[in-house]
Structures are given as C-alpha cells and as structure tokens.
Amino acid sequence: MRRALGFDYSEFERSPIAFDYEGLMASHGLSLDDVRAIQQAAGVGSTPLIELHNLTDLVRSYADPGMGARIFVKDEAANLAGSFKDRRASVSIHVAKQRGYEGVIAATSGNYGAAVASQAARADLKCIIVQEAFDSRHVGQPEIIEKSRLCEAFGAEVLQLTVGPELFVVMLELLEETGYFAASLYSPFGVAGIETLGYEIVEQMRALTGAPPTHVVVTHAGGGNTTGTARGLRKAGAVGTQVISASVDLSGLHMASDTDFNKKSFTTGHTGFGVPFATWPDRADVPRNAARALRYMDRYVTVSQGEVFYATEALAKLEGLERGPSGNTALAAALALARDLPRDATVVVQETEYTGAGKHHWSQLAFARANGIEVRTGDPRDNVPGTSIVIPERPEQLQATDVDLDRLRRSYVRNALQHAPAGYRPTADDIVFLAEDAHTTPEAVERIVAELLE
C-alpha cells in the first residue's frame, strides 16, 4: 500500500488505538478548491439540485397541520458514470496520473468500479476492477452484472470473483504484480472527492432558499458518503445541518455468505455494510480508513427494501426522475422523516444514481422472485430480509426506524480495544480520539471502557 498509494500510514499512528485523522485527511495536499478544479476538468460535479415539489405536496397531504418539510435531491446521476462515486474516482485518478502510475486498480461490486473505469479512460490509464460478482453457482445479481458491463464499456479489465473474503486479497496481489495505483474507496483521496458534494449542496441551497439545509439524508454503506458529505457541509459553514445516514435493513443476512449473497436486492446502502463499517471502519483494504461515518452521524435510520422500491417508483412517476434504487435509500427515509418536520424545514437527499437494464428495480424484483423471495404489496413492517419484500400500498406507510447510536458507539469502542495489544489500557489521548471517532464525549467513552475492562 505504501507503493500503491504513495504514502506511509505509519506516519499518522499515535498509539495502538489513536491516529492523526486530520493529518491523514490533509496528506494529499489538495485544498477543496483544488479538488473542485480537478473535478471540473474531469467532467465531474456541479450537478443539479432539484426541489421535489410533487413529493413534498404528497407528504404534506397526510402530514399533520404545519408539518411536511420541503424535499430536495442532488442529482448525482448527472455525473459521467452516473453516481456520486465519480467524485471519489476523479481525485484518485488525478493523483495516479500526476504521480506517473501506468494504471489503477479498485475492488468493488458497486458504482465505484464504473466511476474509476470512466475516469481512467479519460486519463488514458489502464484499469482493473475486481468484483465480488457471483455465488458458488456462478449466478450473479443483475445489478452487479450491469456494473460489470459498464466497467468493460469504459475499457476496464474486470476480474469477477465468487463471494467471500478474497476480494481485497486479490486486489493486493494485483497491486504487487502490476505496480498500479490503489484507487481505494477508503483512501483520503476518495473521501476528499466527496467533500465537494456537501459543499455544493450548501451553495445551491443558499441560492434557492437563502440558508443551508436543515437536514441532509445520506445513503450509508462503507461510510465514505456520510463522511465526505458531512465534511463538505462543515467546510461550507453548515454546522447546524443535521446529518442523517440511512441504510436498507438487511438484518439477518450475512454479506460474506454464499447462500445469503443473492437473497439481497441491494449491493450497497444496506446494514450489511453500514453497521460493520460504522462500528469498525478499519476493516477495509487500507490500514486506516478515511471513511469514518460514526464520527459524523447525527442520526442513523433504516428503511425496508419494499419502501425503497416504492420511493423509486414515486420519484419516477411524480417527479420524472427514473433513478437506481440503491441511491433512493435516502429518498425513502427522507419521505418518512419530512412528514414529522415543520414546513419551514428543508431536507436534501444528497445523491441519486443512474439506472439501467440490470439496475432497474423491476429487474431486481424479478431476480428476487427467481430466488424464492416473496414480493407483494402490504405493510412494509412485514418485510423479512431474504424471505419477503413487502412494497407499501400507501405513502403514509413509509417509516424510518432509528438505529441506537449509543449501541454502535459501544461496539466501536469494544472493537478498538480488541484490536489493541492484549492488556493495553487506553491513554487520555486515546479516550479523546475514541470520543471524536464515535461522535460522543470523553466521559461517555470512559464509562464504556470501564465497563468493557471490568
């Protein structure tokens, strides 16, 4: 990784627990203005912010008097490869080109692979995308196969694997073999690319409404989306904006399970990534993950698969925006949250993603049925991940379920202690770091540590 990223993570380590996070984030030496210039040259960013008048009116039709926040969406599908991940890729590819790498490698089954392939094509760099694509029967989800097609359309070499823990191992072997740049999702380059998204939201909301948004809802998986957006909001001065992360509830399904792999209808934006990465971000392909979502979450909510599919159809039929379901996870949550917020509140859904043959929600529902999952309308509370997808019959059935952030914080501190040497006792500096990383107070961390070390 030292060779493949051009810097040494050990320079930022302060103890077995703490590291210099802001030092890591500044290690690329690029200002936010620098990143914006890089993205402008790469055809990335400056995407439209659209007020969803019809969906706002729909929510207000069943909200209590005086309630029903205005809803906006940042249309990231307008980027070249069709998602906000073009922002992440643009910075990594710029750095790789600037430093003379011959090519880039990324390990991803999601939109990031297409983004890296697109940006590599523009920069005339070779590109390898490593995908977790199939179960042991060599059956692949239509969304993943769609992304493979797009990566290949941009000229990338796509290496497809069956589900399991070898994804990052194969990536590391390829980096060793080729000497290419590691276009990791979790490097400071990638997260810095998303900061412009949060910054643009504030700029555009000030132009449209005269103020930053009161709430921003972020689809949450590996953490980069929440981290980069929140950092951009802060850099634009929106310190009072509430950051709400949202994931599809896939509790009970294990993302490394061969049998569970094709029982999910979302390759990202779900709790199978969202919870593990929030409670231990350093499970990534780099020694220290720059995407640390728990640091920035003010609230974390879940929605069901059926609710996301419902929101996807509503966006298309009421607003004329046909977008991919994974990006609409935050929209489903926003529709539920806006109902209980005052009319002068403003809720921004901070991304959309492109849709296509394999990514379309009808394809995903057909694949679910083919894998024995019941698909029906009804009460979305009856949804059972891996068994049934229940699509709401009415918009007022949409709901966002809060995840207990204190429970996540406790899990995070426990993981930090378990990854430290046996018998290690956290120092005062460690306590401060853990409090910052868990978005809580040192006193709260000290109580958790005392309980765990009893």
GIWOLIN-V92269 format. One record per residue. N is the residue number from 1. RES is the residue in one small letter. D_FIRST is the distance of its C-alpha to the first C-alpha in Angstrom with 2 decimals. Layout:
N/RES/D_FIRST  N/RES/D_FIRST
This chain:
1/m/0.00  2/r/3.81  3/r/5.32  4/a/4.73  5/l/5.72  6/g/7.73  7/f/8.00  8/d/7.87  9/y/8.76  10/s/11.23  11/e/13.35  12/f/14.51  13/e/15.48  14/r/19.32  15/s/20.24  16/p/19.42  17/i/20.27  18/a/19.96  19/f/17.41  20/d/18.14  21/y/17.71  22/e/19.54  23/g/17.70  24/l/14.36  25/m/16.33  26/a/17.78  27/s/14.73  28/h/14.91  29/g/18.46  30/l/20.16  31/s/23.42  32/l/24.69  33/d/27.07  34/d/24.33  35/v/22.63  36/r/26.10  37/a/26.80  38/i/23.61  39/q/24.62  40/q/28.22  41/a/27.38  42/a/25.28  43/g/28.20  44/v/26.61  45/g/28.21  46/s/31.78  47/t/32.64  48/p/36.10  49/l/37.00  50/i/39.90  51/e/42.46  52/l/43.36  53/h/47.09  54/n/48.24  55/l/45.81  56/t/46.72  57/d/50.38  58/l/49.80  59/v/48.25  60/r/51.10  61/s/53.66  62/y/53.02  63/a/51.69  64/d/54.08  65/p/56.03  66/g/54.01  67/m/50.70  68/g/48.19  69/a/45.44  70/r/44.70  71/i/41.70  72/f/39.40  73/v/36.43  74/k/33.65  75/d/33.62  76/e/29.98  77/a/31.06  78/a/32.21  79/n/28.71  80/l/28.14  81/a/26.40  82/g/28.42  83/s/26.42  84/f/24.87  85/k/21.40  86/d/22.20  87/r/21.68  88/r/18.07  89/a/17.42  90/s/19.42  91/v/17.25  92/s/13.94  93/i/15.97  94/h/17.68  95/v/14.65  96/a/13.40  97/k/17.01  98/q/17.57  99/r/14.78  100/g/16.00  101/y/13.60  102/e/15.85  103/g/14.69  104/v/12.66  105/i/11.84  106/a/12.62  107/a/13.74  108/t/17.05  109/s/20.75  110/g/21.90  111/n/22.77  112/y/19.25  113/g/19.00  114/a/22.21  115/a/21.12  116/v/18.00  117/a/20.30  118/s/23.00  119/q/21.10  120/a/19.50  121/a/23.09  122/r/24.35  123/a/21.85  124/d/22.52  125/l/18.96  126/k/18.37  127/c/17.09  128/i/16.25  129/i/16.83  130/v/16.46  131/q/19.31  132/e/20.92  133/a/24.33  134/f/27.03  135/d/28.72  136/s/29.92  137/r/32.93  138/h/30.70  139/v/32.11  140/g/29.92  141/q/30.60  142/p/32.12  143/e/29.71  144/i/26.64  145/i/28.55  146/e/29.46  147/k/25.88  148/s/25.16  149/r/28.17  150/l/27.05  151/c/23.59  152/e/25.49  153/a/28.06  154/f/25.52  155/g/24.64  156/a/21.38  157/e/20.92  158/v/20.94  159/l/19.98  160/q/22.00  161/l/21.66  162/t/24.11  163/v/23.46  164/g/21.60  165/p/18.44  166/e/16.82  167/l/15.46  168/f/11.88  169/v/12.19  170/v/13.38  171/m/10.69  172/l/8.03  173/e/10.86  174/l/11.46  175/l/8.16  176/e/8.91  177/e/12.46  178/t/12.56  179/g/10.06  180/y/10.34  181/f/8.88  182/a/7.37  183/a/10.64  184/s/10.03  185/l/13.35  186/y/12.17  187/s/10.50  188/p/13.13  189/f/13.70  190/g/14.94  191/v/17.04  192/a/18.52  193/g/19.79  194/i/21.87  195/e/23.51  196/t/25.77  197/l/27.13  198/g/28.47  199/y/29.77  200/e/31.60  201/i/33.19  202/v/34.78  203/e/35.97  204/q/37.52  205/m/39.07  206/r/40.65  207/a/42.13  208/l/43.42  209/t/44.57  210/g/44.54  211/a/41.99  212/p/38.45  213/p/38.31  214/t/39.38  215/h/36.93  216/v/33.74  217/v/32.82  218/v/29.23  219/t/28.18  220/h/25.66  221/a/23.09  222/g/19.43  223/g/20.44  224/g/19.12  225/n/22.63  226/t/24.39  227/t/22.02  228/g/21.92  229/t/25.62  230/a/26.75  231/r/25.00  232/g/26.65  233/l/29.97  234/r/29.86  235/k/29.07  236/a/32.10  237/g/34.24  238/a/34.67  239/v/34.32  240/g/37.11  241/t/35.69  242/q/35.04  243/v/31.71  244/i/32.34  245/s/29.65  246/a/31.02  247/s/29.99  248/v/31.95  249/d/33.25  250/l/32.07  251/s/32.79  252/g/33.56  253/l/31.20  254/h/27.99  255/m/25.15  256/a/23.97  257/s/27.62  258/d/28.82  259/t/32.24  260/d/31.23  261/f/28.72  262/n/31.48  263/k/33.70  264/k/31.83  265/s/32.64  266/f/29.63  267/t/26.07  268/t/24.86  269/g/26.58  270/h/27.84  271/t/27.95  272/g/26.01  273/f/22.86  274/g/24.52  275/v/25.68  276/p/22.76  277/f/20.24  278/a/22.84  279/t/23.40  280/w/19.85  281/p/17.23  282/d/14.31  283/r/14.83  284/a/12.14  285/d/8.90  286/v/7.16  287/p/8.54  288/r/11.14  289/n/12.69  290/a/14.30  291/a/16.93  292/r/19.40  293/a/22.62  294/l/24.83  295/r/24.61  296/y/26.48  297/m/28.72  298/d/32.41  299/r/33.35  300/y/31.87  301/v/34.14  302/t/34.23  303/v/36.32  304/s/37.32  305/q/36.49  306/g/40.10  307/e/40.05  308/v/37.11  309/f/38.94  310/y/42.06  311/a/40.34  312/t/38.95  313/e/42.52  314/a/43.94  315/l/41.60  316/a/42.65  317/k/46.34  318/l/46.95  319/e/44.60  320/g/44.09  321/l/40.30  322/e/39.03  323/r/35.41  324/g/33.03  325/p/33.58  326/s/30.10  327/g/30.28  328/n/33.79  329/t/32.81  330/a/33.06  331/l/36.33  332/a/37.90  333/a/37.11  334/a/38.39  335/l/41.65  336/a/42.25  337/l/41.33  338/a/43.35  339/r/46.52  340/d/46.50  341/l/45.69  342/p/48.41  343/r/49.19  344/d/48.01  345/a/44.47  346/t/41.84  347/v/39.08  348/v/36.25  349/v/34.31  350/q/31.16  351/e/30.16  352/t/31.47  353/e/29.89  354/y/31.52  355/t/33.50  356/g/34.38  357/a/35.95  358/g/33.45  359/k/32.39  360/h/36.03  361/h/37.31  362/w/40.16  363/s/37.84  364/q/35.94  365/l/39.27  366/a/40.63  367/f/37.60  368/a/38.12  369/r/41.77  370/a/40.94  371/n/38.88  372/g/41.84  373/i/41.03  374/e/44.09  375/v/44.00  376/r/46.90  377/t/48.08  378/g/49.14  379/d/47.91  380/p/44.10  381/r/44.26  382/d/45.11  383/n/41.71  384/v/40.07  385/p/36.45  386/g/36.49  387/t/40.29  388/s/41.69  389/i/40.90  390/v/43.73  391/i/44.09  392/p/46.19  393/e/49.71  394/r/49.96  395/p/47.56  396/e/48.78  397/q/47.26  398/l/43.73  399/q/42.32  400/a/39.13  401/t/38.61  402/d/37.01  403/v/34.24  404/d/34.84  405/l/32.22  406/d/33.44  407/r/32.66  408/l/29.07  409/r/28.80  410/r/30.15  411/s/27.70  412/y/24.78  413/v/26.18  414/r/26.84  415/n/23.28  416/a/22.07  417/l/24.67  418/q/23.84  419/h/20.18  420/a/21.45  421/p/22.95  422/a/26.39  423/g/29.10  424/y/27.00  425/r/29.12  426/p/27.66  427/t/28.60  428/a/30.26  429/d/27.04  430/d/25.33  431/i/28.29  432/v/27.98  433/f/24.29  434/l/25.10  435/a/28.07  436/e/26.14  437/d/23.47  438/a/26.35  439/h/28.63  440/t/31.41  441/t/33.19  442/p/32.48  443/e/35.80  444/a/34.75  445/v/31.56  446/e/33.71  447/r/36.06  448/i/33.38  449/v/31.92  450/a/35.48  451/e/36.23  452/l/33.12  453/l/33.64  454/e/37.37
